[in-house]
Amino acid sequence: MRLPGLVRREWHIVYQFPLAVGLITALNLAVTVWWDWSGVEGMFAFALNTAWMLSLTVVTVVVLGIAGLPLRFVYRLNDGWRRRWWLAPCGILAGLTMCAVSFHIGAEELCVEEGPTLTVPNQPLSMGGLWLVGFCTLHFYIPFETIIRTIYGKNH
């Protein structure tokens, strides 16, 4: 029994969604790795921060999923996006670069009393990188058919 066309065409969500959620959560939490979480207040702050970052991840994935619906359901856009499959990995690399550069271009030093100096990243650059990584990860189609044809030939 053949699966419906939409299911056959959109099975890629099996790896796209976990990859996007993992990358966005990692980028959100990476900013807070070097903060001081010692003591009871630190543990409470860490729990609140983690909850905030996970909710930010959910909102990001939902908004980017809705923004990418035309790529999934408009055939001409979907076909063009799949033919240019290399755009998504390039977008992911550009987004990660934007996130890394945001700590150097326009970053601010935040001095906490009797504590370490924290670097606050350039918000537009870091959020733009985060959204670019999320969008390209959610809508990244690995060209399995092309890879199989290249390895085994056209008749396989």
C-alpha distance (Angstrom), angle and dihedral (degrees) to the residues before:
residue distance angle dihedral
M1 . . .
R2 3.80 . .
L3 3.78 120.2 .
P4 3.82 119.5 -122.4
G5 3.80 114.5 -86.3
L6 3.80 95.3 -111.2
V7 3.82 92.1 52.7
R8 3.80 91.6 47.7
R9 3.79 90.7 48.9
E10 3.83 98.6 42.7
W11 3.81 103.4 42.1
H12 3.82 88.1 111.9
I13 3.82 89.0 85.2
V14 3.83 85.6 81.7
Y15 3.80 89.9 77.7
Q16 3.82 100.7 19.2
F17 3.80 97.7 64.6
P18 3.86 98.8 48.5
L19 3.80 90.7 43.4
A20 3.81 92.2 51.1
V21 3.81 94.3 45.8
G22 3.81 91.6 47.6
L23 3.79 95.1 48.3
I24 3.80 95.0 44.7
T25 3.81 92.6 47.3
A26 3.80 91.2 47.7
L27 3.81 91.6 50.4
N28 3.80 91.6 46.9
L29 3.80 93.5 49.8
A30 3.81 95.2 40.0
V31 3.78 90.1 74.2
T32 3.81 91.4 62.5
V33 3.81 100.4 43.6
W34 3.79 95.5 102.1
W35 3.80 97.0 45.5
D36 3.78 119.8 113.4
W37 3.83 108.1 -104.4
S38 3.83 97.6 170.8
G39 3.78 123.4 134.9
V40 3.78 131.6 19.4
E41 3.80 92.3 -64.3
G42 3.79 89.4 51.8
M43 3.80 92.7 52.0
F44 3.81 90.9 48.2
A45 3.81 90.6 48.0
F46 3.82 90.2 48.1
A47 3.82 91.1 52.1
L48 3.81 91.9 49.0
N49 3.79 91.8 45.6
T50 3.80 92.2 49.6
A51 3.81 91.4 49.4
W52 3.81 90.1 49.1
M53 3.82 92.1 49.2
L54 3.81 92.7 48.4
S55 3.81 91.3 50.0
L56 3.81 88.9 48.2
T57 3.80 88.1 51.9
V58 3.81 92.1 51.7
V59 3.82 92.0 49.2
T60 3.81 91.3 46.8
V61 3.81 93.4 50.7
V62 3.82 92.8 46.5
V63 3.81 94.3 48.3
L64 3.81 93.6 44.7
G65 3.79 90.9 45.7
I66 3.80 90.3 54.1
A67 3.81 91.5 44.5
G68 3.81 89.8 53.4
L69 3.81 96.9 48.5
P70 3.81 92.1 101.3
L71 3.81 88.0 57.6
R72 3.78 89.2 56.0
F73 3.80 102.8 40.5
V74 3.82 106.7 28.7
Y75 3.79 102.4 80.6
R76 3.81 97.6 -151.1
L77 3.81 92.9 49.8
N78 3.81 91.7 44.8
D79 3.78 92.3 49.3
G80 3.80 93.1 47.7
W81 3.81 92.4 46.9
R82 3.82 91.6 49.8
R83 3.81 92.7 47.8
R84 3.78 89.1 53.1
W85 3.81 93.2 46.5
W86 3.81 90.9 150.9
L87 3.84 91.0 70.1
A88 3.81 92.0 75.5
P89 3.84 96.9 54.2
C90 3.81 89.2 44.9
G91 3.82 89.3 51.0
I92 3.80 90.9 49.4
L93 3.81 91.1 51.6
A94 3.82 91.5 45.9
G95 3.82 90.7 49.7
L96 3.80 93.1 49.0
T97 3.81 89.0 48.3
M98 3.80 90.1 51.0
C99 3.82 90.2 51.3
A100 3.81 92.0 49.8
V101 3.80 94.1 44.9
S102 3.81 91.3 49.0
F103 3.82 88.2 76.1
H104 3.81 90.6 58.7
I105 3.82 107.2 34.5
G106 3.77 113.2 63.7
A107 3.80 94.5 -15.3
E108 3.80 118.7 153.4
E109 3.78 128.3 -141.0
L110 3.79 113.2 -129.5
C111 3.79 114.9 -159.4
V112 3.79 115.0 -154.8
E113 3.81 118.1 -162.8
E114 3.80 110.9 -98.2
G115 3.77 91.6 -8.1
P116 3.75 143.0 87.1
T117 3.79 124.0 -63.2
L118 3.79 110.1 -106.2
T119 3.78 125.0 -152.1
V120 3.78 113.4 -135.4
P121 3.81 109.1 -155.5
N122 3.79 125.1 -129.5
Q123 3.82 98.5 -88.0
P124 3.84 100.7 -150.4
L125 3.79 91.5 48.2
S126 3.81 95.5 45.2
M127 3.83 94.7 44.1
G128 3.80 91.4 45.6
G129 3.79 89.0 52.3
L130 3.80 91.3 46.9
W131 3.81 92.5 51.1
L132 3.81 92.1 45.2
V133 3.82 91.3 51.1
G134 3.79 90.8 46.8
F135 3.80 95.2 48.0
C136 3.79 95.1 46.1
T137 3.80 92.2 45.1
L138 3.80 93.6 49.0
H139 3.79 91.2 49.9
F140 3.81 100.9 37.5
Y141 3.78 113.4 128.6
I142 3.79 115.4 -166.6
P143 3.82 105.0 -146.0
F144 3.81 96.2 -128.2
E145 3.81 92.9 160.9
T146 3.80 91.8 54.8
I147 3.80 91.9 46.5
I148 3.81 92.1 50.2
R149 3.82 91.6 47.0
T150 3.81 90.5 49.6
I151 3.81 92.8 50.4
Y152 3.81 100.9 39.1
G153 3.80 103.3 24.0
K154 3.80 132.2 -114.3
N155 3.81 97.5 -64.9
H156 3.81 96.9 60.5
